[in-house]
Amino acid sequence: MDQRPECAPSLDSAPRQAIARRTREAKRNDKRDAIIAIARRMFLERGYAATSMSAIAAELGGSKGTLWAHFASKDALFAAVVTAAAEDFRSHLIALFQPCGDLEATLLSFARAFTRTLVAPSVLGLHRIVVSESIRHPEIGAIFYENAPFATQTTLARFLEQQVKAGRLEIDDPWAAGRAFLRLCIGPQQQALWGRPVLQSTELDREAGFAVETFLKAFGTASR
């Protein structure tokens, strides 16, 4: 009778190994997410220059070796923070931008959400840091642009193209029209970045309404 060699793995060893591997990966990802969350908060509170890897490690409660095992430098950690924040920004807005039957209502809902997101303290703080650090590290600005402004504009352009096909808008270049619409919405953020007080909710709604009204006057049709 054939016998299984003593060194051969048992029939259920492969599944156990796979489970163990997934568990290790999950723990590593959880630790990485914890590091990014702490770093994001500290970068926003202290700025990039005043935040050290030692301070992040101390806040994390582990050794600096644990931190370095995940991120080779403070620049690499900051890039991860920007990537995560930009992806949050994108997913939040795209989730809010759900086309409904009424074109004006859809655009107004998006514009209100967009203007409010742009003036949120965390978004303003990150924007300032990204602009500052992009001078020294252009790739930081590229990461944020690809995951936030560019992704948002791409989603909007696709929606506008659908509306053109439905006969609700008259647009030759949906990409350019979408960019114009977003620029109509960023005024409150620009004022806040220049040190002006953040507008109240009613004022933000008024800005959003003006952006939609102006956009539809330029590109709308009677059939919308």
Secondary structure as UniProt FT lines:
FT   TURN            6..7
FT   TURN            11..12
FT   HELIX           13..46
FT   TURN            49..50
FT   HELIX           53..60
FT   HELIX           64..70
FT   HELIX           74..96
FT   HELIX           103..118
FT   HELIX           121..134
FT   TURN            135..136
FT   HELIX           138..147
FT   HELIX           149..165
FT   TURN            166..167
FT   HELIX           174..185
FT   HELIX           187..193
FT   TURN            194..195
FT   HELIX           201..219
FT   TURN            222..223
//
